[in-house]
């Protein structure tokens, strides 16, 4: 391949299945979605009905203030950086950009977004922007598209609740008897199986094929919607590019549409709702498409009703829905002369308002209710050719969108996200151009829907993909089996990345994978952790959420070694309304969880003005002036930092800040390799023992190239500086010393070790030879001998920051305590053979108790809070058996 110059030292490449920095090190990009709050305007969370329809009909609702208020941004970004995050997925909705009407863009919001992105730059983040949607729009019960897109497709959104065309939070259960606080968990997602979502996605992706009569402003509705969508985000890309200091330095790429849906496309029989497990949740009323058609035309229908228990969905009787003649379709009088008085489009005379468009296309008959063509969407109309959604509909739309983005951001990494649980189609290399990433999503569905950390689970993805003939075969019992299963499921997703490139491959993926969304609900067990049950006994106890989130994030470790962005961080999350959207509550932080009487502020620090090549740091020193809210210093600081400019703050104040208001912080603030000389092949972290283990593979390709600073695409040969280390994030949350804990939260140093764990002899470590050989250090630099025999003995380091024991197969390490970072230097082989290196870091005095971190957990012991509860639920307590192999009686 031709040599391509990259003058930006912070440029990120996608090579050999990995993210790679300009120094050639393999990167893991881990962080959070900022923010779930961006789904709705500041003053219009999903539960609020006042102004909901009024503002929508005139397109006046602005998203200014999302995802963060400028005045608060430094505080929140410093917290995220202090948790070790270096990557932000940045959701932006189409509505936020074009809510005022077709082609009318909110430039004020775009410029506000640029200001927030500059804040992200000052804090050392990389960002990929995400065109976010759920079930099409806020006005169909989700988020994403502007109100006018629904009107353009002939709908009357104000009738959606009456016809169950969509479940809308602020009108739940009905507009006449609202009680939005009682909206069941995840019921919003059933909208993917209702009229609006199914129709809108069918029109967006396949209108030209399945709805040829739907012509507006002289073009088919598919072209009309896709062009407006692509143009809106291209306009944002143009604005970001014009800012001059954000592309590639901060914004490294653009996601495809969030969780796109097939809608009706590929549906085999419109009279039947599929019985097999799929990505659409069965909960509450479950209409077939034919029943949705009839409801949309105001006809009474009796629907199957489903409950969702620990064993999944189960039919639970039926419910009759009577719209009382109300139709989901707009009356012809709303468009005099076929021209919309507000939005201005001209509708083709062949598109009759007031009638279901699928009846207009002879799919069904309104008078009789009979479905004339039950397999209409399973074949290309008029032929026997089966429909292939991903290749024939998803890929052309994605191609249009990506080309529009790259017109303004030529080096943008293409983050590719197909429908949930679907493998991406083969995507040609001429589109990806060596700059791509597979950005799939994964949630532990059983925990997400039941809001409970169960003692059993299932290989849900394997079940959906046909790896089992029965559900029982997919069942997993016990936490160890569950954790292994989650890790296996993420390995399925990682393997899907082989679809990206010229041809599908059975070998290693050409492009990296990032889990764009992963997380766990915090309102488990009837909001037990908020003090809503048991007389408030468990208020502040997030131990169950910690176990669930650790299991999910652990799945990205092991041999998967995946990047991820957790869902989500919402600065306005509350115990009452969660993330402010459809009763979801997945935010890692909540102001309702701030510790009483403890000042909440960012520790004072200064940022170094010079950062080494290949780091993820900002290119310039921060210019923030708020003394109490400066940015958190992050990446590797070179020896060229000017004297007197190091980041400075106290370990205790930092630890206090990072834990205050955080939920299940020990699960997501975890050690991981940020940048690796070579390739990480195995990552292990045990919260219960505060032990981190990393295995790295290095070979001659990782030797620096001396004659050019630029990375040659397709090669790992890198830069002039041969002394670059592997960088490991080492969170104080897990490795703080007793002195740090005592200052941070007033903990009793003698009561900080989790005595429920077998941690061995304090201050020592057993080497490979079986001898105990502690060596204590008190400086900020640890030196490990290069000889393998000596290197197997641990080095123990304790000071006001850390208490760690480090064991490495070779090399030397340096601890940058104030940056929560361990640097590991080692030699790279010159021969064409792989060398495997390992390093282990553990807290030498044993794992820190949750109480020492001020986390308020009631049951810290694994036996007390975990296995015993599971055995009780399974009816096995007292039987002397545990799926984890414990001997609990």
C-alpha positions in Angstrom: 0.0 0.0 0.0 1.2 3.6 -0.6 2.8 5.4 2.2 0.3 7.9 3.7 1.6 10.8 5.8 -0.2 11.5 9.1 1.1 14.7 10.7 -1.1 14.4 13.7 0.8 12.6 16.5 -2.5 11.6 18.1 -3.9 10.0 14.9 -5.5 6.6 15.4 -5.3 3.8 12.8 -7.4 0.7 12.4 -5.0 -2.2 11.5 -4.9 -5.9 11.9 -8.1 -6.0 14.0 -6.9 -3.3 16.4 -6.8 0.4 17.0 -3.2 1.5 16.7 -1.7 4.8 17.7 0.8 6.8 15.6 3.6 5.2 17.6 2.4 1.8 16.5 1.1 0.6 19.9 -2.1 -1.3 20.1 -4.8 0.7 21.8 -7.8 -0.2 23.8 -10.4 2.6 23.8 -12.7 2.4 26.7 -15.1 4.9 28.1 -18.8 5.8 28.2 -21.8 7.1 26.3 -22.1 10.8 26.9 -25.0 10.9 27.2 -28.3 9.0 27.5 -29.7 12.4 28.5 -29.1 13.6 24.9 -32.2 11.7 23.7 -34.5 14.5 24.9 -34.3 18.3 25.3 -33.3 19.7 28.7 -36.8 20.5 29.8 -38.6 17.6 28.2 -37.6 14.3 29.7 -39.8 11.5 28.4 -42.2 11.5 31.4 -43.2 15.1 30.9 -46.4 15.7 28.9 -46.6 19.4 29.3 -45.5 21.0 26.0 -44.7 17.7 24.5 -47.0 17.8 21.5 -47.3 21.6 21.3 -43.5 22.1 20.8 -43.3 19.2 18.5 -45.9 20.5 16.0 -43.9 23.7 15.5 -40.5 22.2 15.8 -39.4 24.7 18.4 -37.7 22.4 21.0 -33.9 23.0 21.2 -31.4 20.5 22.6 -29.1 23.2 23.9 -27.4 22.0 27.1 -27.0 18.4 25.9 -25.1 16.4 26.8 -23.6 18.7 29.4 -24.1 22.3 30.6 -20.9 24.2 29.7 -20.6 25.5 33.3 -20.6 21.9 34.6 -18.7 20.2 31.8 -15.3 20.2 33.4 -16.5 18.6 36.5 -18.1 15.7 34.7 -15.3 15.2 32.2 -12.7 15.3 35.0 -14.6 12.5 36.7 -14.8 10.4 33.6 -11.1 10.9 32.9 -10.3 10.0 36.5 -12.2 6.7 36.1 -9.6 6.0 33.4 -11.8 6.5 30.4 -10.2 7.7 27.1 -13.1 7.3 24.7 -16.6 8.9 24.5 -19.4 7.7 22.3 -21.3 11.0 21.7 -25.0 10.5 20.8 -26.7 13.2 18.8 -30.2 12.9 17.5 -31.4 13.9 14.1 -34.1 15.9 15.9 -31.5 18.0 17.7 -30.1 19.0 14.3 -33.2 19.5 12.1 -36.2 19.9 14.5 -37.4 23.2 12.9 -38.4 21.5 9.6 -37.0 19.9 6.5 -33.6 21.5 5.7 -33.8 24.0 8.6 -30.8 23.3 10.8 -30.1 24.3 14.4 -26.7 25.9 13.9 -26.7 27.2 17.5 -26.9 23.7 18.8 -24.1 22.5 16.4 -21.9 25.3 17.6 -22.7 24.3 21.2 -21.7 20.8 20.4 -18.4 22.0 19.1 -17.8 23.8 22.4 -18.5 20.6 24.3 -16.1 18.7 22.0 -13.4 21.3 22.7 -13.9 20.5 26.4 -13.5 16.8 25.6 -10.3 17.7 23.8 -9.0 19.6 26.8 -9.6 16.5 29.0 -7.8 14.2 26.6 -10.7 12.2 25.2 -11.2 10.7 21.8 -14.8 10.8 20.5 -17.0 9.1 18.0 -20.3 10.7 17.2 -23.4 8.6 17.1 -26.6 9.4 15.2 -28.8 8.1 17.9 -32.3 6.8 17.6 -34.6 4.3 19.4 -37.8 3.1 17.7 -37.5 6.0 15.3 -38.5 9.1 17.3 -39.4 10.6 20.7 -42.9 10.9 19.3 -43.1 7.2 18.7 -42.0 6.4 22.2 -38.2 6.5 21.7 -35.7 9.1 20.4 -34.1 10.2 17.2 -36.0 11.6 14.2 -37.8 15.0 14.2 -41.6 15.1 14.6 -42.1 16.2 11.0 -40.7 12.9 9.6 -43.8 11.2 11.0 -46.1 13.7 9.5 -44.2 13.3 6.2 -45.1 9.6 6.2 -48.8 10.4 6.6 -49.1 9.7 10.4 -51.1 11.6 13.1 -48.7 11.2 16.1 -51.3 12.4 18.6 -53.3 9.2 18.0 -50.4 6.7 18.6 -51.4 5.9 22.2 -55.0 5.4 21.4 -54.2 2.9 18.6 -51.2 1.3 20.4 -49.3 2.3 17.3 -46.6 3.2 19.9 -46.3 3.3 23.7 -45.4 6.8 24.7 -44.0 7.3 28.2 -45.6 10.7 29.0 -49.0 9.2 28.1 -48.6 5.8 29.8 -50.8 3.8 30.2 -53.3 6.1 28.5 -53.6 9.8 27.9 -56.7 9.9 30.1 -55.1 8.1 33.1 -51.4 8.9 33.0 -49.0 7.3 35.5 -45.6 7.4 33.8 -43.8 6.3 37.0 -45.4 2.9 36.6 -44.1 2.3 33.1 -42.7 -1.3 33.2 -39.0 -1.9 32.6 -38.1 -2.1 28.9 -41.7 -1.9 27.7 -40.6 0.9 25.4 -38.6 -1.6 23.3 -41.8 -3.5 22.4 -42.5 -0.5 20.1 -40.1 -2.2 17.6 -43.0 -4.6 17.1 -45.7 -2.0 16.6 -47.1 -0.1 13.7 -45.0 3.1 13.8 -41.6 1.6 14.1 -42.3 -1.2 11.7 -43.6 1.2 9.1 -41.1 4.0 9.5 -38.1 1.7 9.1 -39.7 -0.1 6.2 -40.1 3.3 4.5 -36.7 4.6 5.5 -34.8 1.6 4.2 -37.2 0.2 1.6 -39.8 2.7 0.6 -38.8 2.6 -3.1 -39.3 -1.2 -3.1 -42.3 -1.6 -0.9 -44.1 1.7 -1.0 -43.7 3.1 -4.6 -46.8 5.3 -4.3 -45.3 7.3 -1.4 -44.0 10.2 -3.3 -43.3 13.6 -1.6 -41.7 16.6 -3.2 -41.2 14.5 -6.3 -39.2 11.7 -4.7 -40.0 8.5 -3.0 -40.3 8.7 0.8 -37.1 6.5 1.1 -35.0 9.0 -0.7 -36.6 11.9 1.0 -35.9 10.6 4.5 -32.4 9.2 3.8 -31.2 12.4 2.1 -32.5 14.6 5.0 -30.8 12.2 7.6 -27.5 12.1 5.7 -27.5 15.9 5.0 -28.3 16.8 8.7 -25.3 14.8 10.0 -23.1 16.0 7.1 -23.9 19.5 8.1 -22.7 18.8 11.6 -19.6 17.2 10.2 -19.0 20.3 8.1 -19.4 22.5 11.1 -17.0 20.3 13.2 -14.4 20.4 10.3 -14.7 24.2 10.1 -13.8 24.4 13.8 -10.3 23.5 12.7 -9.0 21.7 15.8 -11.3 18.7 16.3 -11.2 16.3 13.4 -8.9 13.3 14.1 -7.5 15.0 17.2 -10.8 14.5 19.1 -13.5 13.3 16.7 -12.0 10.1 15.3 -15.1 8.8 13.6 -18.8 8.5 13.1 -21.1 5.7 14.1 -23.9 4.5 11.8 -27.5 4.9 12.9 -28.0 3.6 16.4 -29.6 0.2 16.5 -31.3 0.3 13.1 -34.3 -1.9 12.7 -35.6 -3.8 9.7 -39.2 -2.8 10.4 -41.5 -5.0 8.3 -38.8 -5.8 5.7 -38.2 -9.6 5.6 -41.4 -10.4 7.6 -42.6 -13.8 6.5 -46.3 -13.7 7.5 -48.0 -10.5 8.5 -50.7 -12.5 10.3 -48.3 -14.0 12.7 -45.9 -12.7 15.4 -42.8 -15.0 15.3 -42.6 -17.5 18.1 -38.8 -18.0 18.0 -36.5 -15.8 20.2 -35.6 -12.6 18.5 -34.2 -9.1 19.3 -37.7 -7.6 19.9 -39.0 -8.0 23.4 -42.3 -9.7 24.1 -43.8 -7.9 27.1 -47.3 -6.5 27.5 -49.5 -6.5 24.4 -47.9 -8.2 21.4 -49.8 -7.4 18.1 -49.1 -9.1 14.8 -48.4 -6.6 11.9 -51.9 -7.3 10.6 -53.4 -6.4 14.0 -51.3 -3.2 14.1 -52.6 -2.3 10.6 -56.2 -2.7 11.8 -55.6 -0.8 15.1 -54.0 2.0 13.1 -57.3 2.3 11.2 -59.3 2.5 14.4 -60.5 -1.1 14.5 -61.0 -3.1 17.7 -58.4 -5.9 18.2 -57.8 -8.5 20.8 -54.0 -9.0 21.4 -51.9 -11.6 23.1 -50.5 -10.4 26.3 -47.1 -11.5 27.6 -45.3 -11.3 31.0 -41.6 -11.5 31.3 -40.2 -13.6 34.2 -36.9 -15.2 35.1 -37.4 -17.8 32.3 -38.2 -15.2 29.7 -41.5 -14.2 28.0 -44.7 -16.2 28.6 -48.2 -15.7 27.2 -50.4 -14.3 29.9 -53.9 -14.0 28.5 -55.2 -11.4 26.1 -56.2 -7.8 26.0 -58.8 -6.1 23.9 -57.8 -2.6 22.5 -60.6 -0.3 21.2 -59.3 2.9 19.6 -62.9 4.1 19.4 -62.5 5.0 15.7 -59.4 7.1 16.2 -56.9 6.5 13.4 -53.1 6.7 13.5 -53.2 8.2 9.9 -53.5 11.9 9.3 -56.8 13.3 7.9 -56.6 14.7 4.3 -57.8 18.0 5.7 -54.4 18.6 7.3 -52.8 19.1 3.9 -55.0 21.4 1.8 -54.1 21.1 -1.8 -51.7 18.3 -0.9 -49.3 20.9 0.6 -48.5 20.8 4.3 -49.2 24.3 5.8 -46.3 24.1 8.3 -43.6 21.9 6.8 -44.2 22.9 3.2 -43.9 19.6 1.3 -46.1 18.6 -1.6 -47.6 15.2 -1.5 -48.2 13.3 -4.7 -51.9 12.8 -5.6 -51.4 9.1 -5.6 -50.6 9.1 -1.9 -54.0 9.4 -0.2 -53.9 10.6 3.4 -56.2 9.0 6.0 -55.6 5.5 4.7 -53.0 3.0 5.9 -50.2 3.1 3.2 -50.1 -0.7 3.3 -53.7 -0.9 2.3 -52.9 1.7 -0.4 -50.4 -0.8 -1.7 -53.0 -3.6 -1.6 -51.2 -5.5 1.2 -54.5 -5.7 3.1 -58.1 -4.7 2.8 -59.4 -2.1 5.3 -63.1 -3.0 5.0 -62.7 -6.8 5.7 -59.4 -6.5 7.6 -58.1 -9.4 5.5 -54.4 -9.6 4.6 -54.2 -10.0 0.8 -50.4 -10.5 0.7 -49.1 -11.9 3.9 -45.6 -12.4 2.5 -45.4 -9.0 0.9 -42.2 -8.0 2.7 -40.6 -11.4 2.4 -40.0 -11.1 -1.4 -39.2 -8.2 -3.8 -42.8 -7.3 -4.8 -43.8 -8.9 -8.1 -41.0 -11.5 -7.9 -40.1 -14.6 -6.0 -36.7 -13.1 -5.1 -36.2 -13.3 -1.3 -35.4 -10.1 0.5 -32.0 -9.7 2.0 -32.2 -6.7 4.3 -28.6 -6.1 5.2 -27.2 -6.3 1.7 -30.1 -4.7 -0.3 -31.3 -2.0 2.2 -29.0 -1.4 5.1 -25.8 -1.2 3.1 -27.0 1.3 0.4 -28.3 3.6 3.2 -25.0 3.3 5.1 -23.0 4.0 1.9 -25.0 7.2 1.3 -24.5 8.4 4.9 -20.8 7.6 5.1 -20.0 9.3 1.9 -21.8 12.4 3.1 -19.7 12.4 6.3 -16.4 11.8 4.6 -17.0 14.7 2.3 -16.1 16.8 5.3 -14.1 14.3 7.4 -12.1 12.3 4.9 -10.1 10.2 7.5 -13.2 9.4 9.6 -13.2 5.9 11.0 -16.4 4.2 9.9 -18.1 2.7 12.9 -20.4 0.1 11.5 -23.5 -1.0 13.5 -26.0 -3.3 12.0 -29.3 -4.2 13.6 -29.1 -5.7 17.1 -27.6 -9.2 17.2 -27.3 -9.2 13.4 -24.0 -9.9 11.7 -22.9 -7.1 9.4 -23.1 -7.6 5.7 -19.9 -7.9 3.7 -18.8 -4.3 3.3 -16.5 -3.5 0.4 -13.1 -2.2 1.1 -13.5 0.7 -1.4 -16.1 2.1 1.0 -14.2 1.5 4.2 -10.8 2.6 2.8 -8.8 1.1 5.7 -10.6 3.2 8.3 -13.3 1.2 10.0 -14.5 -0.5 13.2 -17.3 -2.9 14.1 -19.4 -1.1 16.7 -21.9 -3.7 18.0 -23.9 -3.6 21.2 -24.4 -6.1 24.0 -26.5 -6.2 27.1 -27.2 -9.1 29.5 -30.8 -9.2 28.5 -32.2 -11.2 31.5 -30.7 -8.7 34.0 -31.8 -5.7 31.9 -35.5 -6.8 31.7 -36.0 -8.4 35.1 -34.0 -5.7 36.9 -32.4 -8.5 39.0 -29.0 -10.2 39.1 -30.0 -13.8 38.7 -28.3 -17.1 39.8 -28.8 -18.4 36.2 -28.7 -16.9 32.7 -28.6 -18.1 29.1 -26.4 -17.9 26.0 -29.0 -15.6 24.5 -27.0 -14.6 21.4 -26.1 -18.3 20.8 -29.8 -19.1 21.1 -30.8 -16.4 18.6 -28.2 -17.5 16.1 -29.3 -21.1 16.2 -26.5 -22.7 18.2 -29.0 -24.6 20.3 -32.1 -26.6 19.5 -33.7 -26.0 22.9 -33.6 -23.2 25.5 -32.4 -25.6 28.1 -29.2 -26.2 26.2 -28.5 -22.5 26.4 -29.1 -22.3 30.2 -26.1 -21.3 32.4 -26.2 -21.9 36.2 -23.9 -20.1 38.6 -21.9 -17.0 38.4 -18.8 -18.6 37.0 -20.9 -20.2 34.1 -22.7 -16.9 33.5 -19.4 -15.0 33.3 -18.0 -17.5 30.9 -21.1 -17.4 28.8 -21.1 -13.6 28.5 -17.4 -13.7 27.5 -18.3 -16.3 24.8 -21.1 -14.2 23.5 -18.8 -11.2 23.1 -16.4 -13.5 21.2 -19.2 -14.2 18.7 -19.6 -10.5 18.2 -15.9 -9.9 17.8 -15.8 -12.6 15.1 -18.5 -10.7 13.2 -15.9 -8.1 12.3 -14.5 -10.4 9.7 -17.4 -9.2 7.5 -15.8 -5.8 7.2 -13.5 -5.5 4.2 -13.3 -6.8 0.6 -14.7 -10.3 1.3 -16.0 -12.2 4.3 -13.1 -13.9 5.9 -12.6 -16.9 8.1 -9.3 -15.6 9.3 -8.5 -12.8 11.7 -10.6 -9.6 11.4 -9.0 -6.8 9.5 -10.8 -4.2 11.6 -11.3 -3.7 15.4 -14.4 -4.2 17.4 -15.8 -1.8 20.0 -18.8 -2.7 22.1 -20.7 0.6 21.6 -23.2 0.0 24.4 -22.9 -2.3 27.4 -24.2 -1.8 30.9 -26.5 -2.8 33.6 -29.6 -1.2 35.3 -29.1 0.4 38.7 -32.8 0.3 39.8 -32.7 -3.4 40.5 -35.0 -5.2 42.9 -37.7 -2.4 43.2 -35.0 0.2 43.7 -33.6 -1.5 46.7 -30.3 0.4 46.4 -32.2 3.7 46.7 -33.6 2.8 50.1 -37.1 2.1 48.6 -37.4 -1.3 50.2 -36.6 -3.0 53.5 -37.0 0.2 55.5 -34.1 1.7 53.6 -31.6 -0.9 54.9 -29.9 -1.3 51.5 -29.7 2.4 50.5 -26.4 2.9 48.8 -25.7 -0.8 48.5 -24.9 -1.4 44.8 -23.2 -4.8 45.4 -25.6 -6.7 43.1 -25.2 -4.1 40.3 -21.5 -4.3 40.8 -21.5 -8.1 40.2 -23.7 -7.7 37.1 -21.7 -4.9 35.6 -18.4 -6.6 36.4 -19.7 -9.8 34.7 -20.5 -7.8 31.5 -17.2 -5.8 31.4 -15.2 -8.9 32.3 -16.7 -10.4 29.1 -14.7 -7.8 27.1 -11.5 -9.0 28.9 -10.1 -12.5 28.7 -8.9 -13.3 25.2 -11.5 -10.9 23.7 -9.4 -7.8 24.7 -12.2 -5.5 23.4 -12.7 -1.8 23.5 -16.1 -0.5 24.9 -18.2 2.5 25.8 -20.5 1.8 28.7 -24.1 3.0 28.5 -24.3 5.6 30.1 -23.4 8.7 32.0 -26.3 11.1 32.7 -25.5 14.3 34.6 -29.2 14.7 35.5 -30.0 11.1 36.5 -32.2 10.8 39.6 -33.5 7.9 41.7 -37.1 8.8 40.8 -36.9 9.1 37.0 -33.5 7.4 36.3 -31.9 8.6 33.0 -35.0 10.7 32.2 -36.0 8.4 29.3 -38.6 5.7 29.5 -37.6 4.7 33.1 -34.2 3.5 32.0 -31.6 3.8 34.8 -28.2 2.9 33.7 -26.1 6.0 34.5 -22.8 5.3 36.3 -23.3 8.4 38.4 -26.2 10.0 40.1 -26.3 13.2 42.2 -28.8 11.5 44.5 -25.9 9.2 45.5 -23.5 11.9 46.6 -22.3 11.4 50.2 -23.9 13.8 52.7 -21.5 16.4 54.0 -18.7 15.7 51.6 -17.7 18.5 49.3 -18.0 17.6 45.6 -15.3 19.2 43.6 -12.6 18.3 41.1 -9.2 18.0 42.9 -6.9 21.0 42.0 -4.2 20.1 39.5 -2.1 21.5 36.7 -1.7 19.9 33.3 1.6 19.3 31.6 2.0 21.3 28.4 4.0 18.7 26.5 2.8 15.2 25.8 4.7 12.4 24.1 4.1 11.2 20.6 1.3 8.6 20.2 -0.4 9.5 23.4 -4.1 10.2 23.8 -3.5 13.6 25.4 -4.7 17.0 24.2 -2.3 18.6 21.8 -2.0 21.7 23.9 -2.2 22.6 27.6 -5.7 23.2 28.9 -6.8 26.8 29.0 -9.4 26.2 31.7 -9.5 28.9 34.3 -11.9 27.6 36.9 -9.5 26.8 39.6 -11.7 24.2 41.3 -12.7 22.5 38.0 -9.5 21.9 35.9 -9.1 19.0 33.5 -7.8 15.7 34.6 -4.3 14.9 33.3 -4.2 11.6 31.6 -1.8 10.2 29.1 1.9 9.3 29.2 4.0 12.3 30.0 7.4 12.4 28.3 10.6 13.5 29.9 10.3 16.7 27.9 7.7 18.1 30.2 9.0 21.4 31.5 10.1 21.5 35.1 7.5 22.7 37.5 4.6 21.6 35.2 3.6 18.2 36.5 0.0 17.4 37.3 -0.4 18.0 41.0 -3.2 17.0 43.4 -3.6 14.9 46.5 -4.4 11.2 46.2 -7.0 11.4 48.9 -9.0 14.2 47.3 -8.9 12.5 43.9 -10.1 9.2 45.4 -12.9 10.9 47.3 -14.0 12.7 44.1 -14.0 9.6 42.0 -16.1 7.5 44.3 -18.6 10.2 45.3 -21.9 9.7 43.5 -20.5 6.8 41.5 -22.5 3.6 41.4 -20.8 0.1 41.2 -17.5 2.1 40.7 -15.3 -1.0 41.4 -16.8 -2.7 38.3 -16.3 0.0 35.7 -13.2 1.8 37.1 -11.0 -1.2 36.5 -7.4 -1.8 35.4 -6.7 -2.3 31.7 -4.0 -1.8 29.1 -4.4 1.6 27.4 -1.5 1.3 24.9 0.5 -1.9 24.3 3.8 -2.4 22.6 2.7 -5.6 20.8 -0.8 -7.0 21.1 -2.7 -7.9 24.3 -3.8 -11.5 24.2 -5.4 -12.0 27.6 -6.7 -9.6 30.3 -7.8 -10.8 33.7 -9.0 -8.8 36.6 -10.4 -10.2 39.8 -12.3 -7.6 41.9 -12.5 -9.8 44.9 -8.7 -10.1 45.0 -7.7 -6.8 43.5 -5.4 -8.7 41.0 -4.8 -7.7 37.4 -3.0 -9.9 34.9 -2.0 -9.0 31.4 -0.5 -11.2 28.7 1.1 -9.5 25.6 2.5 -10.9 22.4 5.4 -9.1 20.7 7.4 -9.8 17.6 9.8 -8.2 15.2 7.0 -6.2 13.6 6.8 -4.2 16.8 10.4 -2.9 16.4 10.4 0.9 15.8 11.3 2.3 12.4 14.1 4.9 12.6 13.7 6.5 9.2 10.2 7.9 9.3 7.8 9.1 11.9 4.8 8.2 9.8 2.9 4.9 10.1 2.8 2.8 7.0 -0.7 1.4 6.5 -0.6 -2.4 6.9 2.6 -2.4 9.0 3.3 -2.0 12.6 6.7 -0.4 12.1 6.4 2.8 14.0 8.4 5.8 15.2 11.9 6.9 16.3 11.4 6.6 20.0 12.2 3.0 21.0 11.5 3.6 24.6 7.8 3.8 24.5 6.1 1.7 27.2 3.0 -0.4 27.5 0.7 1.8 29.5 -1.7 0.3 32.1 -4.5 2.2 33.9 -4.2 1.4 37.6 -7.2 2.8 39.4 -6.8 4.1 43.0 -10.3 2.6 43.5 -8.6 -0.8 43.6 -5.0 -0.1 44.5 -5.0 2.8 46.9 -2.8 2.5 50.0 -4.1 2.6 53.5 -2.7 6.1 53.9 -4.7 7.3 50.9 -7.9 5.6 52.1 -7.5 7.0 55.5 -7.2 10.6 54.2 -9.9 10.2 51.6 -12.7 8.9 53.7 -11.5 8.7 57.2 -11.2 4.9 57.0 -9.6 2.8 59.7 -6.5 1.5 58.1 -6.7 -1.8 60.0 -10.2 -2.4 58.6 -9.7 -1.7 55.0 -8.8 -5.2 53.7 -11.7 -7.3 52.5 -11.2 -10.2 55.0 -13.8 -12.3 53.2 -11.1 -12.9 50.6 -8.0 -15.2 50.9 -5.3 -12.6 50.2 -2.4 -14.4 51.8 0.4 -12.7 53.8 0.2 -8.9 53.8 3.0 -7.2 52.0 4.2 -10.3 50.2 3.7 -12.4 47.1 4.5 -15.9 46.3 6.8 -16.3 43.3 6.7 -19.0 40.6 9.3 -20.9 42.6 7.2 -20.9 45.7 9.3 -18.6 47.7 8.0 -15.4 49.3 10.3 -12.6 48.2 8.8 -9.1 48.9 10.9 -6.1 48.0 9.6 -2.8 49.2 9.9 0.6 47.4 8.7 4.0 48.3 9.7 6.0 45.3 7.6 6.6 42.2 9.7 4.3 40.0 9.9 0.6 40.3 12.7 -1.3 38.5 12.3 -4.9 37.6 15.3 -7.0 36.6 15.3 -8.1 32.9 16.4 -11.6 33.7 13.3 -13.8 33.8 14.2 -15.8 37.0 14.6 -12.6 39.1 11.7 -10.9 37.4 9.3 -13.4 38.7 9.7 -12.1 42.2 7.3 -9.3 43.1 8.2 -5.7 43.8 6.0 -4.1 46.5 5.4 -0.4 46.4 3.6 1.7 49.1 3.2 5.4 49.6 0.5 8.0 50.1 -1.0 6.9 46.8 -0.6 3.2 46.1 -0.1 -0.2 47.7 0.8 -2.6 44.9 2.9 -5.7 44.2 4.1 -6.0 40.6 5.4 -9.2 39.0 6.6 -9.2 35.4 8.2 -11.8 33.1 10.8 -9.2 32.1 11.5 -5.5 31.8 11.1 -2.5 34.2 8.1 -0.5 35.3 7.5 3.0 36.3 4.5 4.2 38.4 3.0 7.6 37.5 0.9 7.7 40.6 -0.9 11.0 40.0 -2.0 9.8 36.6 -3.1 6.3 38.0 -0.8 4.8 35.4 1.8 2.0 35.3 4.4 2.1 32.5 6.0 -1.2 31.5 9.1 -1.2 29.4 10.5 -4.3 27.8 12.6 -5.4 24.7 11.1 -6.4 21.4 12.6 -9.5 19.7 14.5 -8.9 16.5 13.9 -12.4 15.1 10.7 -13.3 13.3 9.1 -15.1 16.2 6.5 -14.2 18.8 7.5 -13.6 22.4 4.9 -13.8 25.2 5.3 -11.5 28.2 3.2 -11.2 31.3 2.7 -8.8 34.1 0.6 -9.1 37.3 -0.4 -6.2 39.6 -2.2 -6.8 42.8 -2.9 -4.8 46.0 -0.3 -6.2 48.3 -2.5 -5.8 51.4 -5.5 -7.4 49.9 -8.6 -6.1 48.2 -10.1 -2.9 49.6 -13.4 -3.2 51.4 -16.3 -1.4 49.8 -16.9 0.3 53.2 -13.4 1.8 53.0 -14.4 3.4 49.8 -17.6 4.8 51.3 -19.7 2.6 49.1 -22.2 1.6 51.8 -22.5 -2.1 50.8 -24.3 -4.2 53.4 -23.0 -7.7 52.5 -19.5 -7.6 51.2 -18.7 -11.3 51.6 -19.1 -13.2 48.4 -20.7 -16.0 50.4 -23.1 -13.7 52.3 -24.1 -11.4 49.4 -23.8 -13.8 46.5 -24.0 -17.5 46.8 -26.3 -17.7 49.8 -28.8 -15.4 48.1 -28.7 -17.4 44.9 -29.1 -20.7 46.8 -32.1 -19.3 48.6 -33.7 -18.2 45.3 -33.1 -21.6 43.8 -34.4 -23.4 46.9 -31.1 -25.1 47.5 -30.0 -23.2 50.7 -29.0 -25.9 53.3 -28.4 -28.5 50.6 -24.6 -28.1 50.8 -24.3 -27.4 47.1 -23.4 -24.2 45.2 -22.9 -23.7 41.4 -19.7 -21.9 42.3 -18.3 -24.8 44.1 -18.5 -23.2 47.5 -19.3 -25.3 50.6 -22.1 -23.1 52.0 -24.5 -24.9 54.2 
